[in-house]
Amino acid sequence: MTKSFEEFEVYKKGMHLAKIVFKLLGNKSFEKEYGFQNQIKRAVISITNNIAEGSEYNSNKQLIKYLKISKGSCAEVRSMLILSRELGFCNQIQIEEGYSLSLEISQNLSNFIKYLNSKKEN
């Protein structure tokens, strides 16, 4: 890899998603939900941390492994956003931006993985 993880567009989107989630958790309805807050924070932070960690190995195989973990964390964030709505901590409008961005990030990660896999085969 010649690029630093900070230059990856998907990393930048992950950072934006983390800001959205942390802002959402500032709502009073999450105030006493420490376990819930901790879990979704860990999941959203895992997205960017795994992109960063995987990129440092300078190996497409290792990066792909960490991008897949990041993709799993993205799904976890989406699931927790849905759960926060279902439990009445927030409404659909409040989760929409984060939910949509997590879908976009997941697709970007899939595309990145496909690209890296095509480079391995050549």
N, CA, C and O atoms as a GROMACS GRO file, in nm:
protein
  488
    1MET      N    1   0.085  -0.118   0.000
    1MET     CA    2   0.000   0.000   0.000
    1MET      C    3   0.089   0.124   0.000
    1MET      O    4   0.187   0.133   0.075
    2THR      N    5   0.054   0.215  -0.083
    2THR     CA    6   0.131   0.339  -0.087
    2THR      C    7   0.060   0.451  -0.012
    2THR      O    8   0.123   0.548   0.029
    3LYS      N    9  -0.069   0.438   0.004
    3LYS     CA   10  -0.147   0.540   0.074
    3LYS      C   11  -0.148   0.514   0.224
    3LYS      O   12  -0.142   0.400   0.270
    4SER      N   13  -0.157   0.622   0.298
    4SER     CA   14  -0.178   0.612   0.442
    4SER      C   15  -0.328   0.598   0.467
    4SER      O   16  -0.409   0.650   0.391
    5PHE      N   17  -0.365   0.528   0.572
    5PHE     CA   18  -0.508   0.504   0.599
    5PHE      C   19  -0.587   0.633   0.609
    5PHE      O   20  -0.706   0.635   0.577
    6GLU      N   21  -0.523   0.740   0.655
    6GLU     CA   22  -0.592   0.869   0.668
    6GLU      C   23  -0.641   0.922   0.534
    6GLU      O   24  -0.731   1.006   0.529
    7GLU      N   25  -0.582   0.875   0.425
    7GLU     CA   26  -0.619   0.919   0.292
    7GLU      C   27  -0.735   0.839   0.232
    7GLU      O   28  -0.794   0.882   0.134
    8PHE      N   29  -0.767   0.725   0.290
    8PHE     CA   30  -0.875   0.642   0.237
    8PHE      C   31  -1.009   0.712   0.261
    8PHE      O   32  -1.039   0.753   0.373
    9GLU      N   33  -1.086   0.725   0.156
    9GLU     CA   34  -1.217   0.790   0.168
    9GLU      C   35  -1.307   0.715   0.267
    9GLU      O   36  -1.382   0.778   0.341
   10VAL      N   37  -1.299   0.583   0.267
   10VAL     CA   38  -1.382   0.503   0.358
   10VAL      C   39  -1.344   0.529   0.504
   10VAL      O   40  -1.429   0.523   0.592
   11TYR      N   41  -1.218   0.556   0.530
   11TYR     CA   42  -1.173   0.591   0.666
   11TYR      C   43  -1.235   0.724   0.707
   11TYR      O   44  -1.285   0.738   0.819
   12LYS      N   45  -1.233   0.820   0.617
   12LYS     CA   46  -1.291   0.953   0.646
   12LYS      C   47  -1.441   0.942   0.674
   12LYS      O   48  -1.494   1.008   0.763
   13LYS      N   49  -1.507   0.858   0.596
   13LYS     CA   50  -1.651   0.837   0.619
   13LYS      C   51  -1.674   0.770   0.754
   13LYS      O   52  -1.771   0.802   0.824
   14GLY      N   53  -1.586   0.677   0.791
   14GLY     CA   54  -1.597   0.611   0.921
   14GLY      C   55  -1.582   0.710   1.035
   14GLY      O   56  -1.651   0.700   1.137
   15MET      N   57  -1.491   0.805   1.019
   15MET     CA   58  -1.474   0.909   1.121
   15MET      C   59  -1.600   0.993   1.133
   15MET      O   60  -1.643   1.028   1.243
   16HIS      N   61  -1.660   1.025   1.018
   16HIS     CA   62  -1.783   1.103   1.019
   16HIS      C   63  -1.896   1.026   1.088
   16HIS      O   64  -1.973   1.082   1.165
   17LEU      N   65  -1.904   0.895   1.060
   17LEU     CA   66  -2.005   0.812   1.125
   17LEU      C   67  -1.985   0.810   1.277
   17LEU      O   68  -2.082   0.816   1.352
   18ALA      N   69  -1.860   0.801   1.321
   18ALA     CA   70  -1.833   0.801   1.466
   18ALA      C   71  -1.884   0.930   1.530
   18ALA      O   72  -1.941   0.928   1.638
   19LYS      N   73  -1.862   1.042   1.463
   19LYS     CA   74  -1.910   1.171   1.516
   19LYS      C   75  -2.063   1.172   1.524
   19LYS      O   76  -2.120   1.223   1.621
   20ILE      N   77  -2.129   1.117   1.423
   20ILE     CA   78  -2.275   1.112   1.423
   20ILE      C   79  -2.325   1.027   1.539
   20ILE      O   80  -2.417   1.067   1.610
   21VAL      N   81  -2.265   0.912   1.559
   21VAL     CA   82  -2.308   0.820   1.666
   21VAL      C   83  -2.284   0.884   1.803
   21VAL      O   84  -2.371   0.879   1.890
   22PHE      N   85  -2.167   0.941   1.823
   22PHE     CA   86  -2.137   1.004   1.952
   22PHE      C   87  -2.233   1.119   1.980
   22PHE      O   88  -2.275   1.139   2.094
   23LYS      N   89  -2.268   1.195   1.877
   23LYS     CA   90  -2.365   1.304   1.895
   23LYS      C   91  -2.501   1.248   1.932
   23LYS      O   92  -2.568   1.301   2.022
   24LEU      N   93  -2.544   1.142   1.865
   24LEU     CA   94  -2.672   1.078   1.896
   24LEU      C   95  -2.676   1.031   2.041
   24LEU      O   96  -2.777   1.045   2.109
   25LEU      N   97  -2.565   0.976   2.087
   25LEU     CA   98  -2.559   0.925   2.225
   25LEU      C   99  -2.564   1.037   2.329
   25LEU      O  100  -2.580   1.011   2.448
   26GLY      N  101  -2.548   1.159   2.284
   26GLY     CA  102  -2.562   1.274   2.374
   26GLY      C  103  -2.707   1.304   2.410
   26GLY      O  104  -2.733   1.384   2.500
   27ASN      N  105  -2.801   1.239   2.341
   27ASN     CA  106  -2.943   1.257   2.373
   27ASN      C  107  -2.972   1.207   2.514
   27ASN      O  108  -2.918   1.105   2.557
   28LYS      N  109  -3.056   1.277   2.583
   28LYS     CA  110  -3.090   1.245   2.721
   28LYS      C  111  -3.144   1.101   2.737
   28LYS      O  112  -3.125   1.038   2.841
   29SER      N  113  -3.210   1.050   2.634
   29SER     CA  114  -3.270   0.916   2.643
   29SER      C  115  -3.165   0.806   2.660
   29SER      O  116  -3.197   0.697   2.708
   30PHE      N  117  -3.041   0.832   2.622
   30PHE     CA  118  -2.933   0.734   2.637
   30PHE      C  119  -2.858   0.749   2.770
   30PHE      O  120  -2.768   0.672   2.800
   31GLU      N  121  -2.896   0.850   2.848
   31GLU     CA  122  -2.822   0.890   2.967
   31GLU      C  123  -2.784   0.775   3.060
   31GLU      O  124  -2.669   0.768   3.105
   32LYS      N  125  -2.875   0.685   3.088
   32LYS     CA  126  -2.848   0.577   3.184
   32LYS      C  127  -2.821   0.443   3.116
   32LYS      O  128  -2.812   0.340   3.182
   33GLU      N  129  -2.807   0.445   2.986
   33GLU     CA  130  -2.786   0.322   2.908
   33GLU      C  131  -2.636   0.301   2.883
   33GLU      O  132  -2.591   0.302   2.769
   34TYR      N  133  -2.561   0.283   2.991
   34TYR     CA  134  -2.415   0.275   2.983
   34TYR      C  135  -2.368   0.157   2.899
   34TYR      O  136  -2.277   0.172   2.816
   35GLY      N  137  -2.426   0.041   2.918
   35GLY     CA  138  -2.386  -0.076   2.842
   35GLY      C  139  -2.415  -0.059   2.693
   35GLY      O  140  -2.333  -0.095   2.609
   36PHE      N  141  -2.530  -0.005   2.663
   36PHE     CA  142  -2.568   0.020   2.524
   36PHE      C  143  -2.473   0.120   2.461
   36PHE      O  144  -2.422   0.099   2.351
   37GLN      N  145  -2.450   0.230   2.532
   37GLN     CA  146  -2.358   0.334   2.482
   37GLN      C  147  -2.220   0.275   2.456
   37GLN      O  148  -2.160   0.300   2.352
   38ASN      N  149  -2.171   0.199   2.551
   38ASN     CA  150  -2.038   0.141   2.539
   38ASN      C  151  -2.028   0.049   2.417
   38ASN      O  152  -1.929   0.054   2.343
   39GLN      N  153  -2.130  -0.033   2.395
   39GLN     CA  154  -2.126  -0.128   2.284
   39GLN      C  155  -2.127  -0.059   2.148
   39GLN      O  156  -2.048  -0.094   2.061
   40ILE      N  157  -2.214   0.038   2.131
   40ILE     CA  158  -2.221   0.106   2.000
   40ILE      C  159  -2.096   0.193   1.978
   40ILE      O  160  -2.049   0.206   1.865
   41LYS      N  161  -2.043   0.250   2.085
   41LYS     CA  162  -1.919   0.327   2.072
   41LYS      C  163  -1.804   0.237   2.028
   41LYS      O  164  -1.727   0.271   1.939
   42ARG      N  165  -1.794   0.121   2.092
   42ARG     CA  166  -1.687   0.027   2.057
   42ARG      C  167  -1.700  -0.018   1.911
   42ARG      O  168  -1.600  -0.031   1.841
   43ALA      N  169  -1.823  -0.043   1.867
   43ALA     CA  170  -1.846  -0.088   1.730
   43ALA      C  171  -1.809   0.021   1.629
   43ALA      O  172  -1.743  -0.007   1.529
   44VAL      N  173  -1.852   0.144   1.655
   44VAL     CA  174  -1.825   0.250   1.557
   44VAL      C  175  -1.676   0.286   1.554
   44VAL      O  176  -1.623   0.319   1.448
   45ILE      N  177  -1.610   0.279   1.667
   45ILE     CA  178  -1.466   0.305   1.672
   45ILE      C  179  -1.390   0.193   1.601
   45ILE      O  180  -1.286   0.217   1.539
   46SER      N  181  -1.442   0.072   1.610
   46SER     CA  182  -1.379  -0.044   1.547
   46SER      C  183  -1.372  -0.030   1.395
   46SER      O  184  -1.281  -0.083   1.332
   47ILE      N  185  -1.466   0.040   1.337
   47ILE     CA  186  -1.466   0.057   1.190
   47ILE      C  187  -1.336   0.123   1.144
   47ILE      O  188  -1.265   0.068   1.061
   48THR      N  189  -1.306   0.239   1.199
   48THR     CA  190  -1.186   0.312   1.156
   48THR      C  191  -1.058   0.249   1.211
   48THR      O  192  -0.956   0.248   1.142
   49ASN      N  193  -1.063   0.197   1.332
   49ASN     CA  194  -0.943   0.136   1.389
   49ASN      C  195  -0.898   0.015   1.309
   49ASN      O  196  -0.777  -0.006   1.292
   50ASN      N  197  -0.991  -0.065   1.260
   50ASN     CA  198  -0.952  -0.182   1.182
   50ASN      C  199  -0.900  -0.144   1.044
   50ASN      O  200  -0.810  -0.210   0.991
   51ILE      N  201  -0.953  -0.038   0.985
   51ILE     CA  202  -0.898   0.011   0.858
   51ILE      C  203  -0.753   0.056   0.882
   51ILE      O  204  -0.664   0.023   0.804
   52ALA      N  205  -0.733   0.130   0.989
   52ALA     CA  206  -0.598   0.179   1.022
   52ALA      C  207  -0.503   0.064   1.050
   52ALA      O  208  -0.392   0.059   0.996
   53GLU      N  209  -0.545  -0.028   1.135
   53GLU     CA  210  -0.457  -0.138   1.173
   53GLU      C  211  -0.422  -0.224   1.052
   53GLU      O  212  -0.305  -0.258   1.032
   54GLY      N  213  -0.519  -0.258   0.972
   54GLY     CA  214  -0.494  -0.341   0.855
   54GLY      C  215  -0.400  -0.278   0.755
   54GLY      O  216  -0.321  -0.347   0.690
   55SER      N  217  -0.407  -0.147   0.743
   55SER     CA  218  -0.322  -0.078   0.645
   55SER      C  219  -0.175  -0.077   0.686
   55SER      O  220  -0.087  -0.064   0.601
   56GLU      N  221  -0.148  -0.092   0.813
   56GLU     CA  222  -0.011  -0.085   0.862
   56GLU      C  223   0.071  -0.211   0.836
   56GLU      O  224   0.193  -0.210   0.851
   57TYR      N  225   0.006  -0.319   0.796
   57TYR     CA  226   0.077  -0.444   0.771
   57TYR      C  227   0.145  -0.445   0.634
   57TYR      O  228   0.227  -0.533   0.605
   58ASN      N  229   0.110  -0.348   0.548
   58ASN     CA  230   0.166  -0.341   0.413
   58ASN      C  231   0.147  -0.472   0.336
   58ASN      O  232   0.234  -0.515   0.261
   59SER      N  233   0.032  -0.533   0.356
   59SER     CA  234  -0.002  -0.658   0.289
   59SER      C  235  -0.150  -0.654   0.253
   59SER      O  236  -0.235  -0.632   0.339
   60ASN      N  237  -0.180  -0.674   0.126
   60ASN     CA  238  -0.321  -0.674   0.085
   60ASN      C  239  -0.401  -0.781   0.158
   60ASN      O  240  -0.516  -0.760   0.194
   61LYS      N  241  -0.339  -0.897   0.180
   61LYS     CA  242  -0.407  -1.007   0.248
   61LYS      C  243  -0.448  -0.964   0.390
   61LYS      O  244  -0.561  -0.989   0.432
   62GLN      N  245  -0.357  -0.901   0.462
   62GLN     CA  246  -0.387  -0.856   0.598
   62GLN      C  247  -0.488  -0.742   0.596
   62GLN      O  248  -0.579  -0.738   0.680
   63LEU      N  249  -0.474  -0.650   0.502
   63LEU     CA  250  -0.569  -0.539   0.493
   63LEU      C  251  -0.709  -0.592   0.467
   63LEU      O  252  -0.805  -0.546   0.530
   64ILE      N  253  -0.722  -0.687   0.378
   64ILE     CA  254  -0.853  -0.747   0.348
   64ILE      C  255  -0.914  -0.806   0.476
   64ILE      O  256  -1.033  -0.788   0.503
   65LYS      N  257  -0.834  -0.877   0.552
   65LYS     CA  258  -0.881  -0.937   0.678
   65LYS      C  259  -0.940  -0.829   0.770
   65LYS      O  260  -1.048  -0.848   0.826
   66TYR      N  261  -0.870  -0.718   0.785
   66TYR     CA  262  -0.917  -0.612   0.874
   66TYR      C  263  -1.033  -0.533   0.815
   66TYR      O  264  -1.118  -0.483   0.889
   67LEU      N  265  -1.038  -0.521   0.683
   67LEU     CA  266  -1.152  -0.454   0.620
   67LEU      C  267  -1.280  -0.535   0.642
   67LEU      O  268  -1.388  -0.479   0.658
   68LYS      N  269  -1.266  -0.668   0.642
   68LYS     CA  270  -1.382  -0.754   0.669
   68LYS      C  271  -1.430  -0.737   0.814
   68LYS      O  272  -1.550  -0.736   0.839
   69ILE      N  273  -1.338  -0.723   0.906
   69ILE     CA  274  -1.375  -0.698   1.046
   69ILE      C  275  -1.446  -0.563   1.056
   69ILE      O  276  -1.546  -0.549   1.126
   70SER      N  277  -1.392  -0.464   0.986
   70SER     CA  278  -1.451  -0.331   0.984
   70SER      C  279  -1.593  -0.336   0.929
   70SER      O  280  -1.684  -0.269   0.980
   71LYS      N  281  -1.612  -0.415   0.825
   71LYS     CA  282  -1.745  -0.431   0.764
   71LYS      C  283  -1.842  -0.494   0.865
   71LYS      O  284  -1.959  -0.454   0.871
   72GLY      N  285  -1.795  -0.590   0.943
   72GLY     CA  286  -1.878  -0.650   1.046
   72GLY      C  287  -1.917  -0.548   1.152
   72GLY      O  288  -2.031  -0.547   1.200
   73SER      N  289  -1.824  -0.463   1.189
   73SER     CA  290  -1.853  -0.358   1.288
   73SER      C  291  -1.955  -0.260   1.233
   73SER      O  292  -2.037  -0.207   1.307
   74CYS      N  293  -1.950  -0.236   1.104
   74CYS     CA  294  -2.046  -0.147   1.039
   74CYS      C  295  -2.188  -0.204   1.053
   74CYS      O  296  -2.282  -0.131   1.082
   75ALA      N  297  -2.200  -0.334   1.032
   75ALA     CA  298  -2.331  -0.399   1.048
   75ALA      C  299  -2.377  -0.392   1.193
   75ALA      O  300  -2.495  -0.374   1.221
   76GLU      N  301  -2.282  -0.407   1.286
   76GLU     CA  302  -2.317  -0.397   1.428
   76GLU      C  303  -2.370  -0.258   1.462
   76GLU      O  304  -2.468  -0.246   1.536
   77VAL      N  305  -2.308  -0.155   1.407
   77VAL     CA  306  -2.357  -0.019   1.431
   77VAL      C  307  -2.499  -0.004   1.377
   77VAL      O  308  -2.586   0.051   1.445
   78ARG      N  309  -2.523  -0.053   1.256
   78ARG     CA  310  -2.658  -0.045   1.199
   78ARG      C  311  -2.759  -0.117   1.287
   78ARG      O  312  -2.867  -0.065   1.313
   79SER      N  313  -2.723  -0.236   1.332
   79SER     CA  314  -2.812  -0.312   1.419
   79SER      C  315  -2.843  -0.236   1.547
   79SER      O  316  -2.958  -0.234   1.593
   80MET      N  317  -2.743  -0.174   1.603
   80MET     CA  318  -2.764  -0.100   1.728
   80MET      C  319  -2.844   0.028   1.706
   80MET      O  320  -2.920   0.071   1.793
   81LEU      N  321  -2.828   0.089   1.590
   81LEU     CA  322  -2.911   0.206   1.558
   81LEU      C  323  -3.058   0.164   1.548
   81LEU      O  324  -3.147   0.233   1.598
   82ILE      N  325  -3.082   0.051   1.483
   82ILE     CA  326  -3.219  -0.001   1.474
   82ILE      C  327  -3.273  -0.032   1.613
   82ILE      O  328  -3.387   0.003   1.646
   83LEU      N  329  -3.192  -0.096   1.695
   83LEU     CA  330  -3.234  -0.131   1.831
   83LEU      C  331  -3.263  -0.005   1.913
   83LEU      O  332  -3.358  -0.003   1.991
   84SER      N  333  -3.182   0.098   1.896
   84SER     CA  334  -3.206   0.221   1.972
   84SER      C  335  -3.340   0.282   1.934
   84SER      O  336  -3.409   0.339   2.018
   85ARG      N  337  -3.378   0.270   1.807
   85ARG     CA  338  -3.509   0.317   1.764
   85ARG      C  339  -3.619   0.228   1.821
   85ARG      O  340  -3.720   0.277   1.872
   86GLU      N  341  -3.599   0.097   1.812
   86GLU     CA  342  -3.700   0.002   1.860
   86GLU      C  343  -3.723   0.013   2.012
   86GLU      O  344  -3.834  -0.008   2.060
   87LEU      N  345  -3.618   0.046   2.085
   87LEU     CA  346  -3.630   0.061   2.231
   87LEU      C  347  -3.681   0.199   2.272
   87LEU      O  348  -3.702   0.226   2.390
   88GLY      N  349  -3.700   0.286   2.173
   88GLY     CA  350  -3.755   0.419   2.201
   88GLY      C  351  -3.653   0.521   2.248
   88GLY      O  352  -3.691   0.626   2.300
   89PHE      N  353  -3.525   0.493   2.232
   89PHE     CA  354  -3.422   0.590   2.270
   89PHE      C  355  -3.419   0.707   2.172
   89PHE      O  356  -3.379   0.817   2.208
   90CYS      N  357  -3.460   0.682   2.049
   90CYS     CA  358  -3.463   0.785   1.946
   90CYS      C  359  -3.562   0.741   1.838
   90CYS      O  360  -3.620   0.632   1.846
   91ASN      N  361  -3.581   0.825   1.738
   91ASN     CA  362  -3.676   0.791   1.632
   91ASN      C  363  -3.602   0.768   1.500
   91ASN      O  364  -3.480   0.784   1.491
   92GLN      N  365  -3.677   0.730   1.397
   92GLN     CA  366  -3.620   0.698   1.266
   92GLN      C  367  -3.541   0.816   1.209
   92GLN      O  368  -3.433   0.798   1.152
   93ILE      N  369  -3.594   0.934   1.222
   93ILE     CA  370  -3.526   1.053   1.168
   93ILE      C  371  -3.390   1.072   1.234
   93ILE      O  372  -3.293   1.109   1.167
   94GLN      N  373  -3.382   1.045   1.364
   94GLN     CA  374  -3.256   1.064   1.437
   94GLN      C  375  -3.149   0.963   1.397
   94GLN      O  376  -3.029   0.992   1.406
   95ILE      N  377  -3.190   0.844   1.354
   95ILE     CA  378  -3.090   0.742   1.316
   95ILE      C  379  -3.062   0.740   1.166
   95ILE      O  380  -2.967   0.676   1.122
   96GLU      N  381  -3.143   0.808   1.088
   96GLU     CA  382  -3.136   0.796   0.942
   96GLU      C  383  -2.999   0.829   0.884
   96GLU      O  384  -2.948   0.752   0.802
   97GLU      N  385  -2.938   0.938   0.924
   97GLU     CA  386  -2.808   0.976   0.867
   97GLU      C  387  -2.701   0.871   0.899
   97GLU      O  388  -2.625   0.830   0.811
   98GLY      N  389  -2.696   0.828   1.023
   98GLY     CA  390  -2.598   0.727   1.063
   98GLY      C  391  -2.625   0.594   0.995
   98GLY      O  392  -2.531   0.527   0.951
   99TYR      N  393  -2.750   0.555   0.986
   99TYR     CA  394  -2.787   0.429   0.923
   99TYR      C  395  -2.746   0.431   0.775
   99TYR      O  396  -2.682   0.337   0.726
  100SER      N  397  -2.781   0.537   0.705
  100SER     CA  398  -2.748   0.549   0.562
  100SER      C  399  -2.598   0.551   0.540
  100SER      O  400  -2.547   0.486   0.448
  101LEU      N  401  -2.526   0.625   0.624
  101LEU     CA  402  -2.382   0.632   0.609
  101LEU      C  403  -2.317   0.497   0.638
  101LEU      O  404  -2.219   0.461   0.574
  102SER      N  405  -2.370   0.423   0.734
  102SER     CA  406  -2.313   0.291   0.763
  102SER      C  407  -2.334   0.195   0.646
  102SER      O  408  -2.248   0.111   0.618
  103LEU      N  409  -2.447   0.206   0.576
  103LEU     CA  410  -2.469   0.125   0.455
  103LEU      C  411  -2.369   0.162   0.346
  103LEU      O  412  -2.314   0.076   0.278
  104GLU      N  413  -2.348   0.292   0.330
  104GLU     CA  414  -2.253   0.340   0.229
  104GLU      C  415  -2.111   0.292   0.261
  104GLU      O  416  -2.038   0.248   0.171
  105ILE      N  417  -2.072   0.301   0.386
  105ILE     CA  418  -1.939   0.256   0.427
  105ILE      C  419  -1.924   0.106   0.402
  105ILE      O  420  -1.821   0.061   0.351
  106SER      N  421  -2.026   0.030   0.436
  106SER     CA  422  -2.022  -0.114   0.414
  106SER      C  423  -2.002  -0.147   0.266
  106SER      O  424  -1.924  -0.235   0.232
  107GLN      N  425  -2.072  -0.075   0.180
  107GLN     CA  426  -2.057  -0.095   0.035
  107GLN      C  427  -1.916  -0.054  -0.010
  107GLN      O  428  -1.854  -0.122  -0.092
  108ASN      N  429  -1.867   0.057   0.042
  108ASN     CA  430  -1.731   0.102   0.009
  108ASN      C  431  -1.628  -0.002   0.051
  108ASN      O  432  -1.532  -0.028  -0.022
  109LEU      N  433  -1.647  -0.059   0.169
  109LEU     CA  434  -1.554  -0.162   0.217
  109LEU      C  435  -1.559  -0.285   0.126
  109LEU      O  436  -1.456  -0.343   0.095
  110SER      N  437  -1.679  -0.324   0.084
  110SER     CA  438  -1.693  -0.438  -0.008
  110SER      C  439  -1.619  -0.411  -0.139
  110SER      O  440  -1.549  -0.498  -0.191
  111ASN      N  441  -1.635  -0.290  -0.191
  111ASN     CA  442  -1.567  -0.254  -0.315
  111ASN      C  443  -1.416  -0.252  -0.298
  111ASN      O  444  -1.343  -0.296  -0.387
  112PHE      N  445  -1.369  -0.203  -0.185
  112PHE     CA  446  -1.227  -0.198  -0.155
  112PHE      C  447  -1.171  -0.341  -0.147
  112PHE      O  448  -1.063  -0.369  -0.200
  113ILE      N  449  -1.244  -0.429  -0.082
  113ILE     CA  450  -1.203  -0.570  -0.070
  113ILE      C  451  -1.196  -0.635  -0.208
  113ILE      O  452  -1.101  -0.706  -0.239
  114LYS      N  453  -1.298  -0.611  -0.292
  114LYS     CA  454  -1.298  -0.666  -0.428
  114LYS      C  455  -1.177  -0.616  -0.507
  114LYS      O  456  -1.110  -0.692  -0.577
  115TYR      N  457  -1.150  -0.487  -0.494
  115TYR     CA  458  -1.035  -0.429  -0.563
  115TYR      C  459  -0.905  -0.495  -0.517
  115TYR      O  460  -0.823  -0.534  -0.600
  116LEU      N  461  -0.886  -0.508  -0.388
  116LEU     CA  462  -0.764  -0.569  -0.335
  116LEU      C  463  -0.754  -0.715  -0.376
  116LEU      O  464  -0.645  -0.763  -0.406
  117ASN      N  465  -0.865  -0.786  -0.376
  117ASN     CA  466  -0.864  -0.925  -0.420
  117ASN      C  467  -0.824  -0.937  -0.567
  117ASN      O  468  -0.754  -1.031  -0.605
  118SER      N  469  -0.866  -0.843  -0.649
  118SER     CA  470  -0.829  -0.847  -0.791
  118SER      C  471  -0.680  -0.822  -0.808
  118SER      O  472  -0.619  -0.872  -0.902
  119LYS      N  473  -0.621  -0.746  -0.718
  119LYS     CA  474  -0.476  -0.720  -0.723
  119LYS      C  475  -0.396  -0.841  -0.679
  119LYS      O  476  -0.284  -0.861  -0.724
  120LYS      N  477  -0.454  -0.922  -0.589
  120LYS     CA  478  -0.386  -1.044  -0.541
  120LYS      C  479  -0.375  -1.148  -0.652
  120LYS      O  480  -0.276  -1.221  -0.662
  121GLU      N  481  -0.480  -1.154  -0.735
  121GLU     CA  482  -0.486  -1.257  -0.838
  121GLU      C  483  -0.391  -1.230  -0.954
  121GLU      O  484  -0.349  -1.323  -1.022
  122ASN      N  485  -0.357  -1.104  -0.977
  122ASN     CA  486  -0.270  -1.068  -1.089
  122ASN      C  487  -0.124  -1.084  -1.058
  122ASN      O  488  -0.040  -1.058  -1.144
   0.00000   0.00000   0.00000
